């Protein structure tokens, strides 16, 4: 299939959009578009605060455009620059609101922007996580309204759910298998060929866009439910007085046991996508019990950890009010700066409500982002002379693997290990 006439705009240059723009920019004319001027200027300087970009590849794609003006990558925040493209790929975030309902505002705003520059024959591919039917039921009407064009007659759509795993340097964009789909069989062919042109492990072509949309929501909902079972196991084992990890290791000797681990469930996917699937189910008259019960369990773990730490502090005769607590890590996973939907701040908030003075240290996280999103201040470094009554290992960043927990244990501090990476002999409790 001849794809040489494809001129691509990637809408949204975050964790998902930027790697995509870079890879396509090596073969096609690509415009990376973001509404945030500061983000565009950062990328034009060759920098990326998400640490997801292949900076060498980005420079190659940028140099290609500067030398040819025909293929290669450029960045813009000017909507007028989108008029030259014929293929749009939407990678904006799809969060939830405070009531856990889908917030489609970024998605619909992006669709509105595209609609204003959409031309006959153009294809709009969505990668943002949604519920089944969202592309056709929510996005297409916005495209039609702002373009004056007719869906599947004048313009077409595709859906290929993102599978970026922040911080993962093994399962990167080109090495994963992507799901593809299109609004017509012919468009599905084009979408599939377009992704296959940059992927090493090919694609799975779904029969329609709703199947592709559902697959994305199910991927993370399944993981969320599995983790919730292990979290519930941790709650039970705590009451029994046995170690959850010992139980998992023992059960894991059976060939078909899945060794999921308990933990805090945050991030941009696992803690959000189940609500999208549940929303769709409710709109069709079905009350999803397993999905939402799993969410409830996972959302309770931060409070359980805080309560457990407080009980352990009392057992060591520490006064709770005005006690000092050190929390190591605030990102939602190790070795990446992504703080989206992190549950670590929930532990901190719970402890602060009991009068604890909480210091949060994270060499990966942006202090400005944490302050803006959660109202929490990060400490720039750990004062070696400060005494702490509790130390909570929240995230297993590489910098914490050699942290001197023994020093604080010898001073009488409670050591609690959320991620099961601290020497067991040094911990008072772990999840």
N, C-alpha and C positions, 0 to 999 in steps of 0.2 A: 504494500500500500504506500502510495506517495504522500509523505507527510511534510514535504519540503515547503509547502505553502503555509504551514502552521505558524502563526504569530501569537505568542502566549502571554497572557497577563496572569500573574499569581497575586491574588488579592489577600493580603495579610502576610506579614513577614516575621512571624514568630517561630516557635519551635518546629512547626510543621511546614510553613510556607517557605522559609528561607532555604532549607536543604533542597526542597523541590525546585525552587527557582534556580539554584546553582546547577543542579544536574541537567535541567532542561536548557539552561543557558549555554551549555557546552555544545549543543546541537541545533538549537533553534533561536529565533529572535524572541527574547523574553524580557518583559517589563515586570519588575518586582514593585508592587504598589502597596503602600501602607498610609493610613490616614495620619499617622503620627510623624510629624516632620523630624523630630529628634531621632526617631528610629531610622529613617531614611538617611539622615546625615551621618549617623553612626556607621551604617553599612557602607556609605560612600567613602568613609575613612578607612575601610577595610577592617572594622572592628565588629564584634558580636558579643553582647553581654550574656546571651543565653548559652554560649559555649557549644552550640549544636552545629555551627557552620564549619565546613571544610574551608578554612580561610585561603589555602593555596588554590583550591578549586574555584573559589569565588573570584580570586584575582585573575585566574585563567579565563573565566567566563567574562569578566569585566574587560580584560585586555582584548579579548576576541571582538567585543562590540566596538571598543574604541578604535580598532584597526580596520574593521570591515563595515560597520554600521548596518550590516545585513543579518548577522547572527550574533549571539552573545547576550550578556546580561546588563541591564541598566536599572536604576532605582528611581522611583518618583513618588511624590505625594500629590501630584497634580492630576486630577481626573481627566483633563483634556488629553493627556498622553495616551489614554487607553483607546482612543479612537482608531488607532492603527492596527489593533489586534483582532483576531477572529476566534480565539479560544481563551476562555476565562477559567481559572482554577481557584475556587474559593476555599481559603484555609483559616477563616476567622474563628475565634473561640465561640463555643456554645455553652455558657454556664447555666447555673440554676439561680433562682432568686432566694430570698430568705425563707420562703415557704416551700422550698424544694421543687418549685415548678420550673419547667424549661424557660430560659430567657433567650428568646430568638432575636433580640434587638440587634446584636452585631451582624447576624446572618441576614436579616431583612434590610439593614442599612447597606450592607455590601451588595445585595440584590438590587436595591434602589440605584446605587451608583452604577452598577453594570447596565441596568436598564436604560440609563440615560445615554450610553454610548453603544448600545447593542445594534448590530446590523444584521441584515438578512443572511442566513447561512451560518451564523455564529453558533458556537457550542459553549455552554456554561456547565462546568464540571464542579460538583460540590465534594469537598473532602471533610468538612466539618461534621462532627458527630450529631446525629439527629434521630428522631423516632421514625419508624416506617411510615412513609407517605409524606413526610415533611417537604421534600423537594417539590413534588407536584402540587401539594395542597397549600403550602405556605409561600414558597419561594417563587414558583412560576407565576402566580398572579401578580406579584410585585414586578417581575420582569416584564410581563405583558403590559401592565399599567404604565410603566415608565418608558417603555420603548414604542408602544403602539403596534407591536408585532404579535403574531399568533404563534403559540407554542406548537411544536411539531409540524409547523407549516413554514414559518419564517425563521425560527431559531429552535435549537434543540438543547437537551440537557443530558448530563451523565452524572453518575455518583460512584466515587471510589474512596471508601473510608480511609482516613489516615491511620497509620500504624507506627508512628514515631514513638520511640521509648526514650524519654529524656535521660541523658547521661550514658546511654548504652552505645559503646563504640564498636560493638560486634554486629548487632542486628540493625545496621544503618539502612537508610532509604533504599539504596540500590540492591541490598542483599536480602530484603524481605519479599515475600509474595504478596501482591496486591490484589484485592477484589476490584473488579471493574463492572460497569453496567452503563446502559444508555437508554434514552427514551424511545428510540426506534432500533431495530436490528442493525441498520446501516450505521447509525451513530455509535452504537455499541461496538461495532468493528473498529471505528476510528479511535474511540476512547481506549479500547484494549490495545490497539497497535501503538498508540501514543505512549502509554505507560511501558509497554514492552520494549520500547526503543531506549529506555534508560535503566531497566531492571535486569539483574543478572539471573534471578530465579523465577521470572515469569509472572503470570497472573492467574487468577481464578475468575472466570467470567460468569457473573450471576445472571439468571434469566431475566431479571428486571431490577429497577432501581429500589423498589421496596424491599426486595430480598437483600440487596447489598446494604441498605440502611439498617435493616433488622440485624444482620450479621454483626455489624459493628457494635450495636448496643448489647447483643448477646455475649460477645467475646468478653467484655468487661463485667457484665452482670454475673456471668458464671464465675469469674474469678472472685468477685465481691462476695458471692454466696459461699464459696468454698472457704474463703478467709474468715467469714463470719462464723462458720461452724468451728473453726479452730479457736477463734476468740471466745466463743461460748464454752468450748472445752477448757480454755484457760480460766474462765470464771468458775467452772465446776471444780477443776483441779485445785484452785486456790482454796476452795472450801473444804475439799478432801484433805488438803495438806500435802499434796504431791506436786512434783515438777512437771509442767506441761510438756517440756521438751523431752523429758525422759519417756513420757507416754508416747510421744510421736516417734521417737527412735525405736521403741519397742514395737509399736504397731507397723512401723515402716519396714519391718523385716518380712512382711507379707508382700508377695510379688505385685499385687494390684492395688496396694495402698498408695494414695497420693499425698506426698509429704508437704502439704501446705503448712505455713507457720502462722501463729497469731501475730498481730501487730496493728499499728495505726494505719488506717486506710484513708489516704488523702490523694492529692494530685488532680490532674485535669481530666482523667478518664474514669478510673474505677469508682471513685466516690461520687461521680456525677451521672454517668451513663445509665445506671439502673433507674434513676428517676425519670429519664426520658422514656424508657420502655414502660415503666409503670404508668406514666402520664397517658401514653397511647392506649394501654390496656383499660384504664379507667374511662377514657373517652368512648370506648366501645362497650362499656357496661360490665367490665370484669374487674374485680378487686384483686390485684396480685398480692398474694400473701407471703410467699417465700421470698420474693425480691425485697419487699419492704421490711420484712422481719429481719432479713440479713443486714439491711441498712441500719435498722435500729440497734442491732447488736454492735456493729462496727462503730457507730456514732457514740456508743456508751463507753468505749475502751479508754478514752482519754481521762474521763472522770474516775474510772476504776483505778488507773495508774496513779492519779493524784491521791485518791483516798488511800491506796495501799502504801504509798510513800509516807503519808501523814501518820498512818498507824505504826509503821516501822520506826519513824522518828520518835513517837511517843514511847515505844518499847525501849528505845535507847535513852529515855529521859530527856529528850530535847524539848525545849519550849517551842511551841509552834509559832506563836506571834513574834514577829521580828526575827525569825530564823532566816538564815541565808541558804538559798538553794541554787545550785549551778546546773543548768540544763545544757547539754552538749548536742548541738544541732537543732535546726528549725526547718530545714527544707523537707519536702515530703519523701525524699529518698536520698540515698547516699551518692556522694561525688557528683552532684549537679546543683546548680543554683536555683532550681525551680521550687518556689514556695507556694504554688497554687493549692488552695484547699488543704494546707498542712494542718494536721490535728495537734501538732506539738504546742501551738499557741493555746489550745484548749486546756492542756495540762497546766501551763503557766498561769492562765486566768483562774483556774480552780484553786491553785496554791495561793495566789495573791488574794483571793477572797477570804482565805483563812489567815491572812496577815503575814504571809511569807514574803521575804525580799528575794525576788527571782532574777538571776543573771542568766541571760541566754547568749551563748557563744557559738558562732558558726562562721568558719572561714570561707565558706562557699556562698553564703547568702548576701544579698545586697541590703545593707542597713536601711537605705532609703525606701526600698520596696516593702520591707517588713514593717517599717514605721507607717507607711502610707496605707498598706492593706490591713494591718492588724493593730496598729497603735502601740507596738512593742519596740523598745529600744534594745539593740544588740550591743554587747560590750565588745570593745575593739580587741581585747586580749584578756587573759586570765591573770589576775593579781596573785602571784605565788604566795603572798603573805596573808591573803584573806582566808578566813576559816569558814567552811561551809558545813552545815548540818545535814545536807543531802546533796548527792550528785546523781543526776539522771542521764544515762547514756541513751539519747533519743534517736540519733541517726549514726549509722556506722561509716562516717566519712573516713577516708584513709588516714587523715591526721589524728583521728581518735584511737586508732588501733594500737598505738604506742603510748597512749595517755597514761599518766601515773595515777591509776585509781588506788593503788596501795597506800600512797601518801595520804589521801583523804580518808581512806578506811582506817588507817592507823590513828588518825586524829579524831575518830569517833563518828565520822559521817556515814549516813545511810547511802549505800550504793545500789541503785536500781538500774537494771539492764533491760531496755525495751526491745533491743534488736538481737540479743543473744550473742554478743561478740566479746564481752568482757570475761576474763578469767573467772570461772565459776566460784573459785575459792574466795574471791574478793567481793562477791555480790551478796546483798541481803535479800534481794528479791529480783525476779525477772519474769517477763511475760510468758 
